Amino acid sequence: MDTVLIVDDSSFIVEGLIAFLKKKYRPIPAHGGAECLEILKHETPSVIILDIMMDPMDGWETLAHIKKNPETCHIPVLMFSAIKISHEEALEHQVSIDDCLTKPVSP
């Protein structure tokens, strides 16, 4: 079964995505960037859903850590935000994103 690492500092969002995804995937919750990076030390998910607006480590900083690590750089990352992410914004952070999801998400 494919695993999905869900990274968001909102427990409400994480739990909602888990409820939706658990039918076909093994969701793994992470309630922030630091927790995400800790989980990636012992898990290799099929994909990461990563919120942008988190504190203290935002999604862009978390993504930079994921992509610079040879152990995790191959994992596809879907950036997750309430605002549309432009190509220019992604370039500004000097990272490549695999795709974007916009909140709110419907099944």
The first five atom37 places (N, CA, C, CB, O) and aatype in JSON, in Angstrom:
{
  "aatype": [12, 3, 16, 19, 10, 9, 19, 3, 3, 15, 15, 13, 9, 19, 6, 7, 10, 9, 0, 13, 10, 11, 11, 11, 18, 1, 14, 9, 14, 0, 8, 7, 7, 0, 6, 4, 10, 6, 9, 10, 11, 8, 6, 16, 14, 15, 19, 9, 9, 10, 3, 9, 12, 12, 3, 14, 12, 3, 7, 17, 6, 16, 10, 0, 8, 9, 11, 11, 2, 14, 6, 16, 4, 8, 9, 14, 19, 10, 12, 13, 15, 0, 9, 11, 9, 15, 8, 6, 6, 0, 10, 6, 8, 5, 19, 15, 9, 3, 3, 4, 10, 16, 11, 14, 19, 15, 14],
  "atom_mask": [
    [1, 1, 1, 1, 1],
    [1, 1, 1, 1, 1],
    [1, 1, 1, 1, 1],
    [1, 1, 1, 1, 1],
    [1, 1, 1, 1, 1],
    [1, 1, 1, 1, 1],
    [1, 1, 1, 1, 1],
    [1, 1, 1, 1, 1],
    [1, 1, 1, 1, 1],
    [1, 1, 1, 1, 1],
    [1, 1, 1, 1, 1],
    [1, 1, 1, 1, 1],
    [1, 1, 1, 1, 1],
    [1, 1, 1, 1, 1],
    [1, 1, 1, 1, 1],
    [1, 1, 1, 0, 1],
    [1, 1, 1, 1, 1],
    [1, 1, 1, 1, 1],
    [1, 1, 1, 1, 1],
    [1, 1, 1, 1, 1],
    [1, 1, 1, 1, 1],
    [1, 1, 1, 1, 1],
    [1, 1, 1, 1, 1],
    [1, 1, 1, 1, 1],
    [1, 1, 1, 1, 1],
    [1, 1, 1, 1, 1],
    [1, 1, 1, 1, 1],
    [1, 1, 1, 1, 1],
    [1, 1, 1, 1, 1],
    [1, 1, 1, 1, 1],
    [1, 1, 1, 1, 1],
    [1, 1, 1, 0, 1],
    [1, 1, 1, 0, 1],
    [1, 1, 1, 1, 1],
    [1, 1, 1, 1, 1],
    [1, 1, 1, 1, 1],
    [1, 1, 1, 1, 1],
    [1, 1, 1, 1, 1],
    [1, 1, 1, 1, 1],
    [1, 1, 1, 1, 1],
    [1, 1, 1, 1, 1],
    [1, 1, 1, 1, 1],
    [1, 1, 1, 1, 1],
    [1, 1, 1, 1, 1],
    [1, 1, 1, 1, 1],
    [1, 1, 1, 1, 1],
    [1, 1, 1, 1, 1],
    [1, 1, 1, 1, 1],
    [1, 1, 1, 1, 1],
    [1, 1, 1, 1, 1],
    [1, 1, 1, 1, 1],
    [1, 1, 1, 1, 1],
    [1, 1, 1, 1, 1],
    [1, 1, 1, 1, 1],
    [1, 1, 1, 1, 1],
    [1, 1, 1, 1, 1],
    [1, 1, 1, 1, 1],
    [1, 1, 1, 1, 1],
    [1, 1, 1, 0, 1],
    [1, 1, 1, 1, 1],
    [1, 1, 1, 1, 1],
    [1, 1, 1, 1, 1],
    [1, 1, 1, 1, 1],
    [1, 1, 1, 1, 1],
    [1, 1, 1, 1, 1],
    [1, 1, 1, 1, 1],
    [1, 1, 1, 1, 1],
    [1, 1, 1, 1, 1],
    [1, 1, 1, 1, 1],
    [1, 1, 1, 1, 1],
    [1, 1, 1, 1, 1],
    [1, 1, 1, 1, 1],
    [1, 1, 1, 1, 1],
    [1, 1, 1, 1, 1],
    [1, 1, 1, 1, 1],
    [1, 1, 1, 1, 1],
    [1, 1, 1, 1, 1],
    [1, 1, 1, 1, 1],
    [1, 1, 1, 1, 1],
    [1, 1, 1, 1, 1],
    [1, 1, 1, 1, 1],
    [1, 1, 1, 1, 1],
    [1, 1, 1, 1, 1],
    [1, 1, 1, 1, 1],
    [1, 1, 1, 1, 1],
    [1, 1, 1, 1, 1],
    [1, 1, 1, 1, 1],
    [1, 1, 1, 1, 1],
    [1, 1, 1, 1, 1],
    [1, 1, 1, 1, 1],
    [1, 1, 1, 1, 1],
    [1, 1, 1, 1, 1],
    [1, 1, 1, 1, 1],
    [1, 1, 1, 1, 1],
    [1, 1, 1, 1, 1],
    [1, 1, 1, 1, 1],
    [1, 1, 1, 1, 1],
    [1, 1, 1, 1, 1],
    [1, 1, 1, 1, 1],
    [1, 1, 1, 1, 1],
    [1, 1, 1, 1, 1],
    [1, 1, 1, 1, 1],
    [1, 1, 1, 1, 1],
    [1, 1, 1, 1, 1],
    [1, 1, 1, 1, 1],
    [1, 1, 1, 1, 1],
    [1, 1, 1, 1, 1]
  ],
  "atom_positions": [
    [[0.85, -1.18, 0.0], [0.0, 0.0, 0.0], [0.9, 1.24, 0.0], [-0.97, 0.0, 1.23], [1.84, 1.34, 0.79]],
    [[0.6, 2.19, -0.89], [1.36, 3.43, -0.95], [1.14, 4.27, 0.3], [0.97, 4.22, -2.2], [0.05, 4.28, 0.87]],
    [[2.19, 4.96, 0.71], [2.1, 5.84, 1.86], [2.09, 7.3, 1.43], [3.26, 5.57, 2.82], [2.72, 7.68, 0.45]],
    [[1.36, 8.1, 2.19], [1.26, 9.53, 1.95], [1.61, 10.23, 3.26], [-0.17, 9.95, 1.44], [0.93, 10.06, 4.27]],
    [[2.68, 11.03, 3.24], [3.05, 11.82, 4.41], [2.31, 13.15, 4.3], [4.61, 12.02, 4.5], [2.51, 13.9, 3.34]],
    [[1.46, 13.44, 5.28], [0.66, 14.67, 5.3], [1.29, 15.61, 6.31], [-0.84, 14.37, 5.64], [1.37, 15.3, 7.5]],
    [[1.75, 16.77, 5.83], [2.44, 17.73, 6.69], [1.65, 19.04, 6.73], [3.89, 17.99, 6.19], [1.57, 19.76, 5.74]],
    [[1.09, 19.33, 7.89], [0.33, 20.56, 8.09], [0.3, 20.84, 9.59], [-1.13, 20.45, 7.5], [0.2, 19.91, 10.39]],
    [[0.4, 22.11, 9.97], [0.37, 22.43, 11.4], [-1.05, 22.51, 11.96], [1.09, 23.75, 11.64], [-1.24, 22.77, 13.15]],
    [[-2.04, 22.3, 11.11], [-3.43, 22.25, 11.55], [-3.86, 20.79, 11.73], [-4.36, 22.98, 10.54], [-3.93, 20.04, 10.76]],
    [[-4.15, 20.41, 12.97], [-4.62, 19.04, 13.23], [-5.91, 18.75, 12.48], [-4.83, 18.82, 14.74], [-6.13, 17.62, 12.04]],
    [[-6.76, 19.75, 12.34], [-8.03, 19.6, 11.63], [-7.78, 19.18, 10.18], [-8.84, 20.93, 11.67], [-8.44, 18.27, 9.68]],
    [[-6.85, 19.83, 9.52], [-6.52, 19.52, 8.12], [-5.91, 18.12, 8.02], [-5.54, 20.57, 7.53], [-6.3, 17.32, 7.17]],
    [[-4.96, 17.82, 8.9], [-4.29, 16.52, 8.88], [-5.31, 15.4, 9.07], [-3.2, 16.44, 9.98], [-5.33, 14.42, 8.31]],
    [[-6.16, 15.54, 10.08], [-7.14, 14.49, 10.37], [-8.15, 14.33, 9.22], [-7.89, 14.79, 11.67], [-8.56, 13.22, 8.91]],
    [[-8.53, 15.44, 8.59], [-9.44, 15.38, 7.46], [-8.84, 14.64, 6.28], [0.0, 0.0, 0.0], [-9.5, 13.81, 5.65]],
    [[-7.58, 14.92, 5.98], [-6.91, 14.23, 4.88], [-6.7, 12.75, 5.19], [-5.56, 14.89, 4.58], [-6.83, 11.9, 4.31]],
    [[-6.38, 12.44, 6.45], [-6.22, 11.04, 6.84], [-7.52, 10.28, 6.62], [-5.78, 10.93, 8.33], [-7.52, 9.18, 6.07]],
    [[-8.64, 10.87, 7.05], [-9.95, 10.21, 6.9], [-10.25, 9.93, 5.43], [-11.06, 11.09, 7.51], [-10.79, 8.87, 5.1]],
    [[-9.9, 10.85, 4.57], [-10.15, 10.69, 3.14], [-9.2, 9.67, 2.51], [-10.03, 12.03, 2.43], [-9.62, 8.83, 1.72]],
    [[-7.92, 9.75, 2.85], [-6.9, 8.94, 2.18], [-6.79, 7.51, 2.69], [-5.57, 9.61, 2.33], [-6.33, 6.63, 1.96]],
    [[-7.2, 7.26, 3.93], [-6.96, 5.93, 4.53], [-7.68, 4.79, 3.83], [-7.37, 5.96, 5.97], [-7.38, 3.63, 4.08]],
    [[-8.64, 5.11, 2.96], [-9.35, 4.06, 2.23], [-8.45, 3.37, 1.21], [-10.56, 4.65, 1.53], [-8.61, 2.18, 0.94]],
    [[-7.5, 4.12, 0.63], [-6.65, 3.56, -0.42], [-5.15, 3.66, -0.15], [-6.95, 4.23, -1.7], [-4.35, 3.06, -0.85]],
    [[-4.78, 4.44, 0.88], [-3.36, 4.68, 1.16], [-3.09, 4.52, 2.66], [-2.94, 6.1, 0.69], [-4.01, 4.44, 3.47]],
    [[-1.81, 4.49, 2.98], [-1.41, 4.5, 4.39], [-0.93, 5.92, 4.7], [-0.29, 3.42, 4.71], [0.22, 6.26, 4.42]],
    [[-1.82, 6.76, 5.27], [-1.42, 8.13, 5.57], [-0.57, 8.19, 6.84], [-2.65, 9.02, 5.72], [-0.8, 7.47, 7.8]],
    [[0.43, 9.08, 6.8], [1.3, 9.31, 7.95], [1.18, 10.79, 8.3], [2.81, 8.89, 7.65], [1.49, 11.65, 7.47]],
    [[0.74, 11.11, 9.52], [0.6, 12.52, 9.89], [1.91, 13.13, 10.39], [-0.47, 12.67, 10.94], [2.7, 12.47, 11.06]],
    [[2.12, 14.4, 10.05], [3.22, 15.19, 10.61], [2.65, 16.58, 10.84], [4.5, 15.22, 9.64], [2.08, 17.19, 9.94]],
    [[2.82, 17.08, 12.05], [2.22, 18.36, 12.43], [3.24, 19.5, 12.39], [1.62, 18.27, 13.82], [3.3, 20.32, 13.3]],
    [[4.02, 19.53, 11.32], [4.99, 20.6, 11.12], [6.22, 20.1, 10.39], [0.0, 0.0, 0.0], [6.42, 18.9, 10.22]],
    [[7.05, 21.06, 9.96], [8.24, 20.73, 9.18], [9.25, 19.88, 9.93], [0.0, 0.0, 0.0], [9.79, 18.92, 9.37]],
    [[9.51, 20.21, 11.18], [10.49, 19.45, 11.97], [10.05, 18.0, 12.14], [10.7, 20.1, 13.35], [10.86, 17.08, 12.01]],
    [[8.76, 17.79, 12.42], [8.25, 16.42, 12.57], [8.34, 15.67, 11.25], [6.79, 16.44, 13.08], [8.65, 14.48, 11.23]],
    [[8.06, 16.34, 10.16], [8.19, 15.74, 8.82], [9.61, 15.22, 8.61], [7.82, 16.77, 7.72], [9.8, 14.08, 8.2]],
    [[10.59, 16.06, 8.88], [11.98, 15.67, 8.66], [12.4, 14.52, 9.56], [12.91, 16.86, 8.89], [13.2, 13.68, 9.16]],
    [[11.86, 14.47, 10.78], [12.14, 13.34, 11.68], [11.55, 12.05, 11.13], [11.57, 13.62, 13.1], [12.21, 11.01, 11.13]],
    [[10.32, 12.11, 10.65], [9.65, 10.92, 10.09], [10.42, 10.41, 8.88], [8.18, 11.25, 9.69], [10.55, 9.2, 8.7]],
    [[10.93, 11.33, 8.06], [11.66, 10.92, 6.85], [12.97, 10.21, 7.16], [11.93, 12.13, 5.99], [13.58, 9.63, 6.26]],
    [[13.42, 10.23, 8.4], [14.62, 9.5, 8.78], [14.37, 7.99, 8.83], [15.13, 9.99, 10.15], [15.3, 7.19, 8.72]],
    [[13.08, 7.59, 8.99], [12.78, 6.15, 9.07], [11.62, 5.71, 8.18], [12.46, 5.79, 10.49], [11.28, 4.52, 8.16]],
    [[11.01, 6.63, 7.44], [9.94, 6.3, 6.51], [10.27, 6.89, 5.14], [8.56, 6.84, 7.02], [10.87, 7.96, 5.05]],
    [[9.88, 6.19, 4.08], [10.02, 6.72, 2.73], [8.64, 6.68, 2.08], [11.07, 5.91, 1.89], [8.26, 5.67, 1.48]],
    [[7.88, 7.77, 2.22], [6.53, 7.77, 1.65], [6.55, 7.81, 0.13], [5.74, 8.95, 2.19], [7.55, 8.19, -0.48]],
    [[5.45, 7.41, -0.46], [5.31, 7.47, -1.92], [5.16, 8.91, -2.39], [4.1, 6.64, -2.38], [5.59, 9.25, -3.5]],
    [[4.56, 9.74, -1.56], [4.35, 11.15, -1.87], [4.21, 11.92, -0.55], [3.09, 11.35, -2.78], [3.82, 11.36, 0.48]],
    [[4.54, 13.22, -0.61], [4.38, 14.11, 0.55], [3.42, 15.22, 0.17], [5.75, 14.69, 1.02], [3.59, 15.86, -0.87]],
    [[2.41, 15.44, 1.0], [1.53, 16.61, 0.87], [2.02, 17.6, 1.92], [-0.01, 16.24, 1.07], [1.94, 17.33, 3.12]],
    [[2.52, 18.75, 1.45], [3.24, 19.68, 2.33], [2.59, 21.06, 2.32], [4.7, 19.79, 1.9], [2.55, 21.74, 1.3]],
    [[2.08, 21.47, 3.49], [1.49, 22.8, 3.64], [2.6, 23.84, 3.55], [0.73, 22.93, 4.98], [3.73, 23.6, 3.98]],
    [[2.27, 25.0, 3.0], [3.26, 26.07, 2.87], [3.32, 26.93, 4.13], [2.94, 26.95, 1.66], [4.4, 27.2, 4.66]],
    [[2.16, 27.36, 4.61], [2.12, 28.32, 5.71], [2.07, 27.6, 7.05], [0.91, 29.25, 5.56], [1.0, 27.31, 7.58]],
    [[3.27, 27.32, 7.6], [3.41, 26.68, 8.9], [4.43, 27.47, 9.71], [3.84, 25.17, 8.75], [5.25, 28.2, 9.16]],
    [[4.37, 27.3, 11.02], [5.36, 27.88, 11.93], [5.91, 26.79, 12.81], [4.74, 29.02, 12.78], [5.18, 25.85, 13.11]],
    [[7.14, 26.83, 13.25], [8.15, 27.84, 12.92], [8.85, 27.59, 11.59], [9.18, 27.89, 14.03], [9.43, 28.52, 11.02]],
    [[8.82, 26.37, 11.07], [9.46, 26.06, 9.78], [8.36, 25.98, 8.72], [10.29, 24.71, 9.85], [7.48, 25.12, 8.81]],
    [[8.39, 26.87, 7.74], [7.34, 26.85, 6.72], [7.58, 25.74, 5.7], [7.25, 28.21, 6.02], [8.61, 25.06, 5.73]],
    [[6.63, 25.58, 4.8], [6.72, 24.52, 3.8], [7.89, 24.67, 2.84], [0.0, 0.0, 0.0], [8.48, 23.67, 2.43]],
    [[8.22, 25.91, 2.47], [9.35, 26.12, 1.56], [10.66, 25.68, 2.2], [9.44, 27.59, 1.16], [11.48, 25.04, 1.54]],
    [[10.85, 26.0, 3.47], [12.08, 25.59, 4.17], [12.11, 24.07, 4.32], [12.17, 26.28, 5.56], [13.15, 23.44, 4.13]],
    [[10.98, 23.5, 4.67], [10.89, 22.04, 4.79], [11.21, 21.38, 3.46], [9.49, 21.61, 5.28], [11.97, 20.41, 3.41]],
    [[10.64, 21.9, 2.38], [10.89, 21.36, 1.04], [12.37, 21.44, 0.68], [10.05, 22.11, -0.01], [12.92, 20.5, 0.1]],
    [[13.01, 22.53, 1.01], [14.44, 22.68, 0.72], [15.25, 21.59, 1.42], [14.94, 24.08, 1.16], [16.17, 21.03, 0.83]],
    [[14.9, 21.28, 2.67], [15.59, 20.2, 3.4], [15.34, 18.85, 2.73], [15.12, 20.16, 4.88], [16.26, 18.03, 2.61]],
    [[14.1, 18.61, 2.31], [13.75, 17.34, 1.65], [14.54, 17.18, 0.36], [12.23, 17.27, 1.37], [15.11, 16.12, 0.1]],
    [[14.58, 18.23, -0.46], [15.19, 18.13, -1.79], [16.72, 18.14, -1.75], [14.71, 19.27, -2.65], [17.35, 17.66, -2.69]],
    [[17.34, 18.67, -0.69], [18.81, 18.65, -0.63], [19.35, 17.37, -0.02], [19.31, 19.85, 0.17], [20.55, 17.12, -0.07]],
    [[18.48, 16.55, 0.56], [18.89, 15.29, 1.16], [18.84, 14.18, 0.1], [17.97, 14.94, 2.37], [17.78, 13.91, -0.46]],
    [[19.98, 13.54, -0.18], [19.99, 12.47, -1.2], [19.05, 11.31, -0.88], [21.4, 11.94, -1.35], [18.62, 10.59, -1.79]],
    [[18.73, 11.13, 0.39], [17.83, 10.03, 0.8], [16.36, 10.35, 0.49], [17.99, 9.75, 2.29], [15.54, 9.44, 0.36]],
    [[16.01, 11.65, 0.37], [14.61, 12.03, 0.22], [14.31, 12.86, -1.03], [14.17, 12.78, 1.43], [13.15, 13.12, -1.33]],
    [[15.33, 13.28, -1.74], [15.14, 14.21, -2.86], [14.28, 13.64, -3.99], [16.49, 14.61, -3.43], [13.71, 14.41, -4.77]],
    [[14.16, 12.33, -4.08], [13.37, 11.7, -5.14], [11.88, 11.61, -4.83], [13.9, 10.31, -5.39], [11.09, 11.29, -5.71]],
    [[11.48, 11.9, -3.59], [10.08, 11.76, -3.19], [9.26, 12.91, -3.78], [9.95, 11.73, -1.63], [9.6, 14.08, -3.57]],
    [[8.19, 12.61, -4.52], [7.35, 13.68, -5.05], [6.69, 14.47, -3.91], [6.27, 13.1, -6.0], [6.24, 13.89, -2.92]],
    [[6.63, 15.79, -4.07], [6.04, 16.66, -3.07], [4.94, 17.5, -3.72], [7.11, 17.58, -2.42], [5.16, 18.17, -4.73]],
    [[3.75, 17.45, -3.12], [2.63, 18.29, -3.54], [2.51, 19.41, -2.54], [1.3, 17.46, -3.66], [2.21, 19.17, -1.37]],
    [[2.74, 20.65, -2.98], [2.6, 21.79, -2.08], [1.11, 22.05, -1.88], [3.33, 23.05, -2.66], [0.31, 21.97, -2.81]],
    [[0.76, 22.37, -0.64], [-0.63, 22.47, -0.2], [-0.85, 23.86, 0.38], [-0.97, 21.36, 0.84], [-0.19, 24.24, 1.35]],
    [[-1.78, 24.62, -0.2], [-1.96, 25.99, 0.25], [-3.36, 26.49, -0.03], [-0.95, 26.9, -0.41], [-4.05, 26.0, -0.93]],
    [[-3.77, 27.49, 0.75], [-5.05, 28.15, 0.52], [-4.93, 29.17, -0.6], [-5.56, 28.82, 1.81], [-5.94, 29.65, -1.13]],
    [[-3.71, 29.52, -0.98], [-3.49, 30.47, -2.06], [-2.81, 29.77, -3.23], [-2.63, 31.67, -1.58], [-2.07, 28.8, -3.04]],
    [[-3.07, 30.24, -4.43], [-2.46, 29.65, -5.62], [-0.96, 29.94, -5.64], [-3.14, 30.19, -6.92], [-0.54, 31.06, -5.37]],
    [[-0.19, 28.93, -5.95], [1.27, 29.05, -5.99], [1.68, 29.29, -7.43], [1.97, 27.77, -5.41], [1.34, 28.53, -8.33]],
    [[2.42, 30.35, -7.65], [2.87, 30.65, -9.0], [4.21, 29.97, -9.28], [2.99, 32.16, -9.22], [4.95, 29.62, -8.36]],
    [[4.49, 29.79, -10.55], [5.77, 29.23, -10.97], [6.91, 30.13, -10.47], [5.84, 29.07, -12.52], [7.96, 29.64, -10.05]],
    [[6.68, 31.43, -10.51], [7.7, 32.39, -10.06], [7.99, 32.24, -8.57], [7.24, 33.81, -10.36], [9.14, 32.33, -8.15]],
    [[6.93, 32.0, -7.78], [7.14, 31.81, -6.34], [7.98, 30.57, -6.08], [5.79, 31.69, -5.61], [8.87, 30.59, -5.23]],
    [[7.71, 29.5, -6.81], [8.51, 28.28, -6.66], [9.96, 28.55, -7.04], [7.93, 27.14, -7.53], [10.88, 28.1, -6.35]],
    [[10.17, 29.28, -8.13], [11.53, 29.61, -8.55], [12.24, 30.5, -7.53], [11.51, 30.3, -9.91], [13.45, 30.37, -7.32]],
    [[11.48, 31.4, -6.9], [12.04, 32.29, -5.89], [12.66, 31.49, -4.74], [10.96, 33.24, -5.36], [13.66, 31.9, -4.15]],
    [[12.06, 30.36, -4.44], [12.56, 29.52, -3.36], [13.59, 28.51, -3.86], [11.41, 28.79, -2.69], [14.1, 27.69, -3.08]],
    [[13.9, 28.56, -5.13], [14.94, 27.73, -5.75], [14.71, 26.23, -5.55], [16.29, 28.1, -5.21], [15.65, 25.47, -5.32]],
    [[13.46, 25.84, -5.63], [13.13, 24.43, -5.52], [12.14, 24.09, -6.62], [12.55, 24.09, -4.12], [11.42, 24.95, -7.12]],
    [[12.11, 22.84, -6.98], [11.1, 22.43, -7.95], [10.03, 21.66, -7.19], [11.71, 21.58, -9.11], [10.33, 20.79, -6.37]],
    [[8.8, 21.99, -7.48], [7.69, 21.28, -6.86], [7.07, 20.37, -7.91], [6.64, 22.29, -6.26], [7.12, 20.66, -9.1]],
    [[6.48, 19.3, -7.44], [5.9, 18.33, -8.36], [4.48, 18.73, -8.78], [5.88, 16.95, -7.73], [4.08, 18.48, -9.92]],
    [[3.73, 19.33, -7.86], [2.4, 19.8, -8.17], [1.87, 20.56, -6.96], [1.46, 18.61, -8.56], [2.52, 20.62, -5.92]],
    [[0.68, 21.13, -7.12], [0.07, 21.91, -6.04], [-1.35, 21.43, -5.78], [0.07, 23.41, -6.38], [-2.05, 21.02, -6.7]],
    [[-1.75, 21.5, -4.54], [-3.16, 21.29, -4.14], [-3.61, 22.58, -3.49], [-3.32, 20.04, -3.16], [-2.88, 23.18, -2.7]],
    [[-4.82, 23.0, -3.8], [-5.35, 24.22, -3.21], [-6.42, 23.88, -2.19], [-5.91, 25.15, -4.28], [-7.31, 23.08, -2.45]],
    [[-6.31, 24.51, -0.99], [-7.33, 24.33, 0.04], [-8.52, 25.19, -0.31], [-6.78, 24.69, 1.46], [-8.33, 26.26, -0.89]],
    [[-9.72, 24.8, 0.02], [-10.08, 23.5, 0.58], [-10.06, 22.41, -0.49], [-11.47, 23.57, 1.24], [-10.25, 22.68, -1.67]],
    [[-9.82, 21.2, -0.05], [-9.75, 20.05, -0.95], [-11.06, 19.28, -0.83], [-8.51, 19.13, -0.61], [-11.58, 19.09, 0.27]],
    [[-11.58, 18.84, -1.96], [-12.75, 17.97, -1.92], [-12.33, 16.61, -2.45], [-13.94, 18.56, -2.76], [-11.43, 16.5, -3.29]],
    [[-12.98, 15.57, -1.95], [-12.61, 14.21, -2.4], [-12.7, 14.06, -3.89], [-13.5, 13.19, -1.75], [-12.42, 12.98, -4.42]]
  ]
}
